[in-house]
């Protein structure tokens, strides 16, 4: 009986997600929240990193996720793992493929944005800002505009749609008009923004985090 109770308790422990207190690689948190999973989100300040935690991380970096005996690193892998548990990978092969392509596309946008707007870099090291805003981002958005069907990319909400929503949300903090010339993409963003669980993510999980992107001074 003792073993049964202990095992039952262990199996119902919430998933633990750990990351820095910044608006960065928090897709796992959004997936967990949107998917209605039982989870906790803990942030580690710069003062407490690396401490003892870095050596325990699979790849020596954050985010990490712990689910029972499993510890995972790499934000996309964690997001896909959680999406599988929350049925957010897509209900068809087509949705799955499109969703995964959107995850990759969101990562590409994030990579381009980093060079132009990351506040972890000195202003003199942001030569890519104008190129990102005037060339790279419009190219990304133009390609995405062609893929939207109404206000959806996939027939049901997927991890790929959430990945795109997240990078757009982060960019709109700094570039509030970024989506205005792409009506289908903007309609997609507004649809996801209106979802109750996404609103909860923005208010509970995202609001306390620090901005990563900023315009050059």
N, C-alpha and C positions, 0 to 999 in steps of 0.2 A: 504494500500500500504506500509506503514511504517513497519507493522508487517511482510508482505511478504518479503520485502528486508532484514529485520533483520534476519528472519528465514533462508533465503537462505544463508546469510553470515555465520550464525552460523553452518549450516550443512556442509559448505565447509571449515571449519577451519581444518588445518592439525592435524593429530594425534601427540600427544606430548609424547616422551619417555625420561625419566630422569634416570640417573645412575651415578655412580662414574667414574672418568677418568682412568679406568683400563681395561685391556683385561680379563674381567671376564664374567659375565652373560649378554652378549650383543646379545644373539640370537634374541631377539625381533627386534633389529636394523637391523640385517642381513636379517630377514624375511621381514621387511618393505621395505628395499632397494631392495632385490631380487624380491619382489612382485610388485615393482613399485608403492607403496603406497605414498600418500602425507603425509610427516611426518617431525617433527623436533626432533633432538637429543641434549639434554642438559646434561652437566655433572656438578656434584656438588663436589667441592673439600672437602678434609678432614677438612679444616679450617671452612667451611661453614655448616658442618654436626655435630650435627643434626639440629641446628638452629630451625626455625619454621616448617620445612618440615617434619621431622620425625613424628610429631603428626598427620599430615594430611595423611600419608601413611596408606593404609588399614592394613598392618601388621607391620608397624613401620620400614620398610626397603626398600631398592632400589634393582631392578628397579621398577618404576611405569610407567603406561601409562594412558594418559587421551585422551578419544575420545568423544567429545561432553560432555554429562553429566556423562559419565562413567569413573570412575577411577579404574584401576586394579593393583593389586600387584601380585607377584610371576612370575618369568621370563618365566617358561614353559607355564603357563596359558596365559600370554600376547602373547607369540610366537604363540600359537595355535589360539588365537583370531585373530591375524593379518593374520595368514595363512588361516583362513577361509575367511577373506575379500579378500585375494589375490589369492584364489584358489590354495593353496599349501598344502592342507590336503591330497591330493590324489584323483584321479578320480574314483577309484574302492574301494570296501571294502578291497580287498587284499592290495592295496597300502596304504590305511589308516592305517590298522593294522600294516603293516611293518614299516611305517613311525613312528608311535607312539612307536614301540619297539626300533627304532633307537634313538628317543629322550631320552628314558630311558637309553639305552646303553651309549649314550654320557654323560649323568649325572653320570653313574657309573664310567666311565673313569675319569671324572672330579673329582669325590670323591677320587679315588685312587691316582690321580696325586697331589691332594692337600696335602696329607700327605708327599709326597716325595719331592715336588718342590715348594710349595708356598713360596714366598719371604716375606709373612707376618709372617712367623715363623722363630725363631732363628735357625742358622745352626745346633746347638746341638739337635734341636727338629725335625730333618729330618731323622730319622732312616729308613724311608720307601723308600728312593731314589733308592737304589740298587734293592730292591724287586720290585719296580714299573717298573724300566727300564728292568730288566732281567726276571721277572716272570709275573707280572700282565698285563703290556701293551702287551707283545707278546701273552698272552692268549686271551685278548680282540680282538686283530688284527687277530689272527688265526680263531676265531669264525666268525668275520665279513668277512674274506676272503671267507668263505664257502657260504655266502649269496649274494655275488656280482654276478650279471649276466652281463657279459661283463665289463662295467664300471659304472653300475647302480645298485642301490638297489631297486628302484621303477621305474615304467614305465615313470613317469614324475617327474620333480623336486618337492620335498616335504620338509616340515619343518624338517622331520627326517633326510633327506640327508643334509640339511643345518646345523643341530645340530652337526652331525658327522664332517662335513667339518670344522666347527668352532673349535671344540676341537682339531682336527688334526692341524689346523693352529696355534693354541696357543702352542701346543706341539713342532711343528717343529721349532719354534723360539729358543728352547733350545736343541732339539734332532733332528737335520736336517736329520738324516738317519733313523728315526724311522719306516718309511714305506717301506724301501728298500727291505725287505725280504717278502713283501706281495704285489705282483705285481697287483693284481686286486684292492685291496684297494688303492694303489698308483694311478692307472689309474682313479679310481673314483675321488680321490682328485684332480688330474690334470684336469679332465673334468670340475668339478665345479669351480675350480680356473680360468678357461679360460672364464667363463661366464662374459659378460660385466658388468652386475649389481653387480656381486660379486667382480670384480676388482674395481668397484667404491666404494663398501663398504670398501674394504681394504685400499684404498687410502684416502677416505674422512672421514670415520667414525672410522676405526680401527687404522690407522697410528698414530694419536695424542695420543693414549692411552698408559698407562704404562704397562710394562710386569708384570704378576703375577707369572709366573713360572721362576725358575732359578735353576741351579745346586748347590748343597751344596759347600761351600767354603772349 
